[in-house]
Amino acid sequence: MATRLEMRGVSKHFLGVQALRDVSFTLEAGQVLALIGENGAGKSTLIRALSGAHLPDEGEILMDGSPVKIAKPADAEALGIATVYQELNLFPDLTVVENLVFNRYPGKGLIDWKKARREARDFLHTLGLTVDVERRVRELSVAEKQMLEIAKALERNVRVLILDEPTAVLGGEDVDQLLDLVRGLKERGVSVIFVSHRLEEVFGLADGYVVLKDGVVTGTGKIAETNHDQLVSKMVGREFVRGERTVNATLGEPVLEVENLNRAGVLFDISFSVRAGEVVGVAGLRGAGRTELARAIYGADPITSGTVRLKQKVVRVSGPLSAIQAGIGLVPEERKTQGLFTALSSAANISLVGMVKRKEKTMNPGNEVAKARDYVRKLRIKMPSPTVPVGTLSGGNQQKVVLAKWLDADVDVLILDEPTRGIDIGAKQEIYQLIHDLCAQGLAIIVISSELPEVLALSNRVLVMHQGRIAAELDGSTATEEEIMSHAVGGK
Amino acid sequence: MATQTGRAPSWLSETLRRNWMSIGIFILLVLLVLIFVPTFFQGPNLLNVGRQSALVGIIAIGMTFVILTGGIDLSVGAILAVSGVTTAMLINQGMLLPAAGACGLLVGAAIGVVNGLGVALLKIQPFIMTLATMVAAQGLSLRLTNGGPEQFNGTDGLFTLMGSGDVLGLPGPFVIFLVISILGILALRYLPFGRFLYAIGGSMEAARLSGVRTNRVIIVAYAISGLCAGLAGVMTAARLGVGDPTAGSLSNLDAITAVVIGGTSLAGGIGGAVGTVFGALLLAVISNVMNLIGISPFDQQIVKGAVIVIAVLLAARGARRRFRERTPARSAEDETPQPNQPSAPVAA
């Protein structure tokens, strides 16, 4: 088989953070290569390097044996490399045919819609798709949209197709249909890079695999020569150092109790409790329902059934306001759009929730700034003044402002969703220390994180989620990254 | 570890820093006028400018509340007409003047509440919702009066003051404008409600997650805008002795112009009432000066259009520069591959 695409020693770093280090692999013609790794392992960066979004710092990319430079998306297109991202790039209010022929309209001057429809129908037919080409894309199922996106890519004579977690949002039958489509492409000689978290699929579809961990290739080879456990240990990569653990040993009474929490189609039968002074980690892969769980407890999304009790009292889960008044706080995943008001000052950000909770009638900007100074000192937030817009601070300092906001609101339970996402190492350690201090003060804390070392270092117990359920509850002192990952991918 | 430097800037310096563009343009203009149009500074003319700025200014203060949430209120001109007509008709039905005026205000607030309900609960875009109430309110005032002006007789101290009277040598309407401005500035600075407006304009989702009752705040914001427009309507009726169903047809645009010149972002979350006061004064000065030097009303409109573009361009550039000065060099984290974060689709 001829080598179609090769990466040799590709590295990419962003201002001090090494996203890819010396990545090498080959992709044969007509081969399906599974690209696997934990969240944040560098898969997206690798895909972007191939699709022209990032130019590597070092190393080379070869297409059919000759070096190529992919500096912009048009370069990738000219080489026949197409990428289908998880969030689709379709126009929802245009029809299937209008999306398919976009910018490549048949006819001279006036668009020959008759011809366009006929060609679109024939083309989709060769792929085994039977959608009505006159339907609006908005009305299609997720699976149909995904297929249409792939069809769009194929129209451009694609030689390497990159699918970024195409099955993450699909249900069982739809997945099968998509996998069939990929097998069909393979037979036509298209090479496919297939990103997936679901190892069952990988074993059913791929010929070869590349495992990334912290931007480094930790394993590559033929699928036929490996197994589930080997892949998981390559994804996790290294032994976790136990010494970093800092958890509170003396726990109090249960503060938060969640019982049979359900959200139709999203969360199923979730029950757990968190004691005073305890950190419960929530691990799982993208789409496993971790953020959804946090939002459900906090009342940000409606639940179908279940009860949430705080200190033995049932909390009416009707919205963030009742959660705040009961004493629950949420540090959301999207800091800049959900956790903070970037145009407002740190002082205004810090005081907002407490003001709401205490139902204050007036506010005093002077006191607000003085209070903010206190938190700035206590949490060692670096900023020129509490009056500058919080959007001008670095990520770590922004996150400390979010924490200060909840300290000011005086909560009993704090849910942190990816608390150290996009934060540099030094600030991360400080956030860990803060979480530890809060525990020592008797708060009950839930930490959702994609970084397993973080989960293990912080948590007394770890809940592993898989497809909206708690797949396992592990003891933080004995759990390993392998164990968590194995439950997270739905094995065992 | 160093945590902070310097004292907190005082409110005055902070206000000046935030509004330097509108205040600066205002002062520059006044200086130019001082040199080229000295007649401008004759006492009666200055009082005239104050009077001219009052109605648009009052409406613009209310509009500021709405625009801070990221909304817009196109219905203020029509509310002005309806509330004026209502007041006039109630007086003619024998109602006491203050009571009739209060009803005028209530009508304005009520239409504002309708706007707020549509925007907050029915999730109709503010532009569309207030356009709809604008059209309907215009129709309502024409229907109430059968298309003609509704004259009324009689006046009292309050009405005289609101219409054409003086307080301590200042025009009554201008004094009311100042009072409303101060109330607006205080509300935005000292009431949690004011902060909630900025929060909603900054990020609706973050505001909701912070426990802000976003719907309620939005409804109140539109009610305030309606109330201010209603006040302007009663004042117009008081001055003319007529409820004119066609009054105020352009005041929505003038008010939006004043707010925007005042540095409040149409996207919401940034700005304030201080800027709006200067925006309204600036508009009044410009049209007064053009009157003095004899520019035709038609040409005046063209100039006004140019002023809007120039003011907004300057303000936008100033804001960008300020932001860049204080933004640290792009930090590493903005570029790190983010777990869980959807990768941006690249247009192929």
Contacts between the chains, C-beta under 8 A, distances in Angstrom:
chain1	res1	chain2	res2	distance
A	14	B	332	5.9
A	14	B	335	3.6
A	14	B	336	5.6
A	14	B	337	8.0
A	15	B	330	7.4
A	15	B	331	7.2
A	15	B	332	3.8
A	15	B	335	6.1
A	16	B	332	5.0
A	17	B	332	5.2
A	17	B	333	7.9
A	17	B	335	7.5
A	17	B	336	4.7
A	19	B	336	6.7
A	19	B	337	5.2
A	38	B	339	7.6
A	39	B	339	3.4
A	39	B	340	5.5
A	40	B	337	6.1
A	40	B	338	7.1
A	40	B	339	3.2
A	40	B	340	7.8
A	42	B	337	6.1
A	44	B	337	5.1
A	44	B	338	8.0
A	44	B	343	4.5
A	45	B	337	4.7
A	47	B	343	7.0
A	48	B	343	6.7
A	48	B	346	7.4
A	51	B	346	5.4
A	51	B	348	7.8
A	52	B	346	6.7
A	53	B	344	7.6
A	53	B	346	4.9
A	73	B	346	4.9
A	73	B	347	6.2
A	73	B	348	5.5
A	76	B	348	7.2
A	77	B	348	5.2
A	82	B	348	6.3
A	83	B	346	6.8
A	83	B	348	7.3
A	85	B	342	7.4
A	85	B	343	5.9
A	85	B	344	8.0
A	85	B	345	4.7
A	85	B	346	7.7
A	86	B	342	6.2
A	86	B	343	7.6
A	87	B	342	4.9
A	87	B	345	5.9
A	88	B	345	7.6
A	89	B	345	4.4
A	89	B	347	7.2
A	89	B	348	7.8
A	153	B	348	7.4
A	156	B	348	7.6
A	164	B	343	6.6
A	286	B	339	7.7
A	286	B	340	5.3
A	298	B	209	7.6
A	300	B	208	7.5
A	300	B	209	6.0
A	319	B	208	7.8
A	320	B	208	6.0
A	320	B	209	5.1
A	320	B	210	7.1
A	320	B	211	5.1
A	321	B	211	4.1
A	321	B	212	7.9
A	321	B	213	6.6
A	323	B	211	7.9
A	324	B	210	7.8
A	324	B	211	4.2
A	325	B	211	7.6
A	330	B	209	6.5
A	332	B	209	6.1
A	333	B	340	7.1
A	337	B	203	5.5
A	337	B	205	6.4
A	337	B	206	6.5
A	338	B	203	7.0
A	338	B	205	5.3
A	338	B	206	5.1
A	338	B	209	5.6
A	339	B	206	6.5
A	339	B	209	7.7
A	340	B	203	8.0
A	340	B	206	6.5
A	341	B	198	6.9
A	341	B	199	5.4
A	341	B	202	3.7
A	341	B	203	6.0
A	341	B	206	5.9
A	341	B	207	7.7
A	341	B	269	7.0
A	342	B	202	6.8
A	342	B	203	8.0
A	343	B	198	7.5
A	343	B	202	5.2
A	343	B	269	5.0
A	343	B	270	5.2
A	344	B	195	8.0
A	344	B	198	5.9
A	344	B	199	7.1
A	344	B	202	6.1
A	344	B	269	7.6
A	348	B	195	6.2
A	348	B	198	7.4
A	352	B	195	6.6
A	352	B	199	6.3
A	352	B	210	5.2
A	352	B	212	7.7
A	353	B	210	5.1
A	353	B	211	6.1
A	355	B	192	5.1
A	355	B	195	7.2
A	356	B	192	7.4
A	356	B	210	6.3
A	356	B	211	4.1
A	356	B	212	6.2
A	357	B	211	6.7
A	360	B	192	5.7
A	361	B	191	7.9
A	361	B	192	7.5
A	362	B	190	5.3
A	362	B	191	6.2
A	362	B	192	7.4
A	363	B	190	6.0
A	363	B	191	6.9
A	363	B	192	5.5
A	363	B	195	6.5
A	364	B	190	7.1
A	365	B	11	7.0
A	365	B	189	6.3
A	365	B	190	7.7
A	366	B	8	7.7
A	369	B	8	4.7
A	373	B	4	6.6
A	376	B	3	5.1
A	376	B	4	5.7
A	377	B	3	5.6
A	377	B	4	7.9
A	380	B	1	5.4
A	380	B	3	6.2
A	381	B	3	6.6
A	382	B	1	7.3
A	382	B	2	7.2
A	382	B	3	6.5
A	383	B	3	7.6
A	383	B	4	6.6
A	384	B	4	7.2
A	384	B	5	6.0
A	384	B	6	7.3
A	384	B	326	7.3
A	385	B	4	6.2
A	385	B	5	7.2
A	385	B	6	6.1
A	385	B	8	6.3
A	385	B	9	7.4
A	386	B	4	7.4
A	386	B	8	7.2
A	387	B	8	6.0
A	387	B	9	6.3
A	387	B	14	6.7
A	388	B	326	5.9
A	389	B	323	7.7
A	389	B	326	7.5
A	392	B	323	7.2
A	392	B	326	4.6
A	392	B	327	5.0
A	392	B	328	7.1
A	393	B	328	8.0
A	394	B	328	6.4
A	394	B	331	4.7
A	394	B	333	7.2
A	395	B	331	6.4
A	395	B	333	4.2
A	395	B	334	7.7
A	396	B	333	7.8
A	405	B	210	7.9
A	418	B	339	7.5
A	418	B	340	6.7
A	421	B	338	6.3
A	421	B	339	6.8
A	421	B	340	7.5
A	421	B	341	7.9
A	422	B	333	3.9
A	422	B	334	7.4
A	422	B	336	6.0
A	422	B	338	5.8
A	423	B	333	6.1
A	424	B	331	7.7
A	424	B	332	6.2
A	424	B	333	6.3
A	450	B	339	4.3
A	450	B	340	5.8
A	451	B	339	7.5
